[in-house]
């Protein structure tokens, strides 16, 4: 049983490190947009930087949303009391 848990946690860890293929394609397109093609030696670094930037942005967004979990509903007008 212990071996199964260790194997499952290792498999989950490896899957968590992999970026989605659509994100890799977008990072490659961003690198090509700035002039770094797939033949350049900096391409791998550039695509990793763009994908890391996207993931960090998502992490920041999720963190801000977790700080304020209440939805901001603008349909109910504020009632001023005088």
C-alpha positions, -999 to +999 in steps of 0.1 A: +000+000+000+028+024+008+044+018-026+012+027-043+008+060-024+044+069-032+040+060-069+007+080-071+022+111-055+052+110-078+029+107-108+008+137-096+040+157-091+052+150-126+018+159-141+017+191-122+050+203-137+038+199-173+023+229-190-007+225-213+000+222-250-021+253-258+000+273-234+032+261-251+019+270-285+010+305-272+044+309-257+060+299-290+039+324-309+049+351-285+086+343-290+082+343-327+064+377-325+094+392-308+117+377-334+130+345-318+124+316-341+125+279-332+160+277-348+175+302-323+192+288-292+172+312-270+139+298-281+135+273-253+143+300-227+120+325-243+090+300-244+097+289-208+097+326-197+064+334-215+047+303-201+060+310-166+048+346-169+013+334-178+013+309-149+024+335-124-003+358-136-029+331-131-015+325-096-018+362-088-054+363-101-064+333-081-048+347-050-066+380-053-099+361-059-093+340-028-088+372-007-122+384-017-144+354-023-177+373-023-189+381-058-191+417-067-228+420-078-235+454-093-272+446-101-283+455-065-280+493-061-265+508-030-291+523-007-279+555+008-293+562+042-298+599+052 
